[in-house]
Amino acid sequence: MDRIKLIKSTFLYEEKTKKKLCNFIMDSNILSMNSECRKFEEKFSEKQGRKYSVFVSSGSCANLLLIQAMLNIGKLKKGDKIFASSLTWATNIMPIIQLGLVPILLDVEENTLNVSSKTLTDGYVKNPDVKALFLTNALGLCSDIDEIKKICTVNNISLFEDNCESLGSEHKGTRMGNFGIASTFSFFVGHHLSTIEGGMICTDDSELCENLKLIRAHGWTRNNSEDFKERKKIDNVVDDFYSIYAFYDLAYNFRPTEINGFIGNQQIAYWDLIIKKREENFFKFYKATLKNDDIIQLKVQEMNVISNFGFPLLFRNKELFEKYKKLFEKENIEIRPIIAGNIAKQPFFKKYIESDNPCPNAEKIHKNGFYFGNNPEMNESEISRITNILANYKIDIA
């Protein structure tokens, strides 16, 4: 029995893309960040529906860069409290700690895997001095993110979205990643749109965009607009001769390469196909789970597009989790914990943060859930193998 893997290929239409990539490399004089990267940024902005996109070397770098930019421009300061999803990836939380901010975890809803307006409100009552919310849009899903945006606006809480797991998903007609001041994306191999490694930050704020470009490349202004360059030179009294090697603020080298950009420009042509196939697969799995009382049902009614790279299963108790886990392993279907589980249980978090903020739903998901892959290359036989287990396999735990 062939193994059903989380992903099948490095990217969609891999052989054709690799051939084009080989020709591109042989014909190119420049492989460091250049025109292909700029072209990918423009195409991504158009597809995502935001004014600006800044391409970086990974989704994790995108998270770190965004927080650093908010500090550099004075929208955040060291010691500020930042709300974050308790069910998330490590490098959504690590930049908060690394840059001297204080993460406050918010619980999620078990039927959406995401922070809701209720869990945000509960957290805000205890932490009314919080400055920002770094929301993780987990596995293509969300709770009432429109209400979350309203709460953040009323209370002057800066909203950021880690949308690495939800490219293409939409809530009430608005694309995920377009609710906050800025959003981050990942183009890692296992995600929706692969550039092997890569990430993006999207925003409608021109000043934030210029500062992201500055911080992406050492703190210099070579890749910035002429107006921004001139303002920096004047404000800092920098002579033209030295301006090309003037470093204006704390920064990194998170530049992507032309190889990443070229792959992105090939793969973005398949954006609609990738989203369509993942959504079709999702609803086949979802409809199968509706027949199984062992599984807690997902709430998806307010979403008009659902795009994810893994389908989550949350079981009603630990015993059911263990038995289904063994079954999926026996059936040679690759599974993973749901993201990183309750992030408060991770060793790095316990090392640096003392938290007495319980997140019972995240804990339940941590103990009783896993996900299997959803990729656009899955065939009907593989989908049927999974849906048959979900819909028809009943476990007697007596």
N, C-alpha and C positions, 0 to 999 in steps of 0.2 A: 504494500500500500504506500503510494507516494506521500511524502510529507507535504502538508499545507503550511507554507511558510508565511511569516508576517509580510515579507516582500519577496518578489521574484527577481527583479532586475534592478540595476543601479539607477536606471531611469526608463521611462516609457520608450518603446521602439529603440531598444538599446543598440542593436547592431547598426542600424541606419545612422543613429546619432554618433556612434563611435567613428564611423567612416567619415562623416562630415567633420568631426573634431580632428581627426588625423590630418585631413587636408588643410583645415584652418591653421593648425600648428605649423605645418610645413610652409605655409604661405605667409605667415605673420612675422613681422619684424619686431613687434612689441607684444609681450605676453603679460607684463604687469598691468595694473588697472588702467584702462583706456576706453576707447570708443565702444567696445562691446558691453562693458559694464554700464556706461551711460545709457546705451540703447536699452539694456535690460531694465534699468531704473525707470525709464520713460514708459516702456511697455507695461511694467508692473503697476505703475501709477494709474495708467489708463484702465487696466483690468480691475484693479482694486477699487477705483473710484476715489482716489485721494490726490491732492495736488502734488505732493513731493514723496519721493522714495529714495532712501540712501542704502546702497548695497554694501554689505560687510562680509567678513569671512565666515561667520556662523550665526545662528540664532542666539546662542549664548552671548556672543560678542554684542549682538544687537541690544540685548537686555542691559548689559553693563554700560554700553555707550549711551543709551537713553538716560539712565540714572545719572551718569557723569555729566551729561549735557544739562540736565535739570539743576544739578548742583552748580555748574559753571555759570549758568545764566541767572542764578539766584532764586530760582523757583522752589528749590529745596535747600536745606542746610543740614550740616552734620548734627546728628542727634534727633532729627525729625522722626516721628512715628509713621510707618508706612503699612497700611493694610495689604495683606496678600492672601491668596487662596491657600487653604491648608492642603488641598489635593493638587499638587503641581510638580514641576520638574525642579531639580536642585538649582540649576542656574537661573531660575526666576528669583530665588531667595538669596543666593550667594552674593549678587551685586549689592543688595541692600545692606548686608552685613559688611562686605568688603569696603564699602564707601562710607561707613560710619553712621548709617541710619539704623532704625530699630524696626524689625519686622513684627507685626502683630497679625497672627493668623486668624482668618475667618473660616468658620465651618461652611460646608457645602450642603446642598440638598441631595439626598440619596437618589432621588429619581431624575436628577439632571447632572449630577456630579459637579455642580457649579455653585459659586456664591450667588445668593439671591438678595433681593431688597430686604428681606427679613433678617438674614444673617448679617448683612451690612448694618442695618439699623441696630441690631442687638450689640454689635461690636462698637458702634459709634456712641451708644449710651455709656459704655465703659471707657471709651477713649475719644472724648470730644475734641481733643487737641491734635488728632491725626491730620496729616497733610496730604496724603495721597493714597490711592488704591491701585495696586498692580494686580489686575485681574487676569487669571488664567482661563481662557476659553477651552475647557477640557474636552478632548476627543470629539470635536465637531458640534458640541452641544452648548447650551447656555440656559440660565434661568431667566428671570425677567430683567434682562440687561437694560432695557429702556427705562425701567424704574430706577435701576442702579445709577444710570446717568443723571436722572433728575435729582436724586439724593446728593450725588457728588456736586452737581451744579449749585444747588441751594446752600450746601454747607462748605463751599469753596474747597472741595477735595479734588485734587488733580487725578484724573482717571487715565490709566495706561492699560492697554490690552496686550497680553502675550497671546498671540493668535497662531502660534506655531502648529497647533493641532487642529485648526478649524478653517483653513483656507477654503473659501468658497461658500461656507455656511452663511445662512441669512436668517435673521430674526425679525418678523413683521416687516419684511421688505427691505431691511437695512443689512448690508453685508457686515459680518463679524470682522472686527478690526477697524470699523469706522465709527465707533461710539466714543472712543477716548480721544484725548489730546494727541496721542500717538499710539502706534501698535507695532509689534515686532513679529517677524516671521522667520521660519527656518526652512532651508532647502537641503537639509541632510538627506542622505540616501533613503531613509525609511519614511520620509514625509511626503506630502502631496506632490510637490513639484521639486525634483532633485537637481541640484547643481553639484552633486557629490558632497561638498560642504558649502555653506553659504547662508546668509541671512539678510533680512531687510527691515528697515524702520520706515514706517509711513506716517505722514502728518500733513495737516493743512496749514501749519504755522511756518512761514518762510524763515523767520529768525531762528527757530529751533532747527530747521533743516540746515541752515548755514552753519550753525554751531555743531551739528552732528557731523557734517563734512569736515569741519576743522578738527574735531576730536578723533575722527576716524584715521587721520593721517598726521600723526606727530604733534598736532597743534599748529601746523602752518596753514596758509591760505591758498595754496596752489590750485586747489580744486574748487575754490569758492567763486561767487560772482564778483565782478569787478567792483561793484559798489561796496560789497562787504570787505573786500581787500583794502580799498581806499580808507574806509572807516577805521579799520584796524590799524593801519599805518599811521593815520592822523592821531587817533586816540592814544596810541602808544609811542608816538614820536619816533618812528622807525624810518631811517634813510632808505631810499630806493635800492641802493647797492646791497643792503643787508636784508631786505624784506623777504627775499626768497628763502632765507634760512632763519626767519624770525618765528619763534614758537610762542604763541599767544596765551595758551592755557594748558591745564592738565589734559593729557591726551594719551593715545595708544597708536599702535599700528594695526588696524583691523581691516586693511584694504583687501578686497578680493582680487583675483587675477582675471585676465582676459579669457582664460580657459573656463573659469566658472561663469563668466558673463556670456560667453558663446553658448555654453550648454543651456543656460537660462533662456537665451533667445530662441533656441531650438525647442525647448520644452514648453515654454509659455504658449506656443501655438496649439498645444494639446490641453490647455487649461480647461476649456468647456467639456471636453471628452473625459478628462480625469475626474472632474466634479460629477458629471452625469453618471459615470460608471460606479463611483463610490456611493452615490446616493441610491442608485438602483439596488446595489448590494445591501446597503444599510437596511432598506425597507423589507427586503426578503428576510434578513435576519430578525428584524424587529417584529414582523408579523408572526414569525415562528415562536418568538418568546412569549407572545400574547397567549399562546396555548399551554404555557408551562407555569404552573403556580409556584414552582421552586424558585423562580427568578423574579426579582423586584422589577416592575415594569418602568421603562423610561418615559418621562413626560416630554413629548415633542410637539404638542399641538400648536404652539405659537411659533414654530419654526417653519419657514417655507422652503428652505434648502438645508439639507444636512449632509455635510461632507466630512468624513473622518478617515483616519488610516488604521483604526482599530475599533472593533465593536466590543463595548464593555458588558460584562455580565456580573450582576451583584446578586448573590444568593441569600436566602432568608436566614441561614445560620451557618456556622463553621462546618458542621458535619456535611451539609449539602455541598459547600465549597470544596471540601476535600474529595468528595466522591466524584463531582464533575471534573475537578482537576485531574484525577486519575483517569477518568474516561477520555478526556481530550488528549491526554498524553498517550493513552492506549491506542486511540484512533489516529495518532501521528499528526496532530494538529498543534502547531506552535502557539503557545500562550505566554503572556507576560502579566506581572502585577499591573494594576490600573495606575498608570503613570509611575510616580515614585511612592504611591500610597500616601498615608498621612505624613507629610514632610517633617512634622515634629518628632517622628520616630527615627529619622535619619541621623547617623552618627555625627555629621558635621553640625547639624542644627543643635543637638544636645550639647555639643562641645562649646558652642559660642553663645547660645541663647537659653536663658532660664525662663521657661514659660509655664504659667499656671492657667492657661486659657484652654479649656477642654474643647475638643472638636469631635463629638461623638459620631457624627455621620461619616466624617473622614476616617475615623478609626474603624467603623464598620466596613467601609469600602476597602480599607487597608487589609482587614482580616478575611473578608468574605467575597472578594471580587478578583476577577482577572479579565483580560481582553485577548481576543484573537484578531488576526490581521484582516484588513479590508483594503484590497488594492485593485486597481483597474484591470489587472491581468488575470484575475481569478476566473476560472471557467465554470460552466454550469455543473459539472460533476463535483467540483470542490465545494461549490455553494450548496449543492444538494446534500453532500455528506454532512455539512455543518447544520443546515436547517433541519435535517432528519433527527439529529441528536437533540436540537433545541426543542422541536415540536413534539417528538414522539417518545423520547427516552424518559421514562419515569423511574425514579430511584426509590426503592423501599428502604427507609432508614429506621424502621421499627426494630 
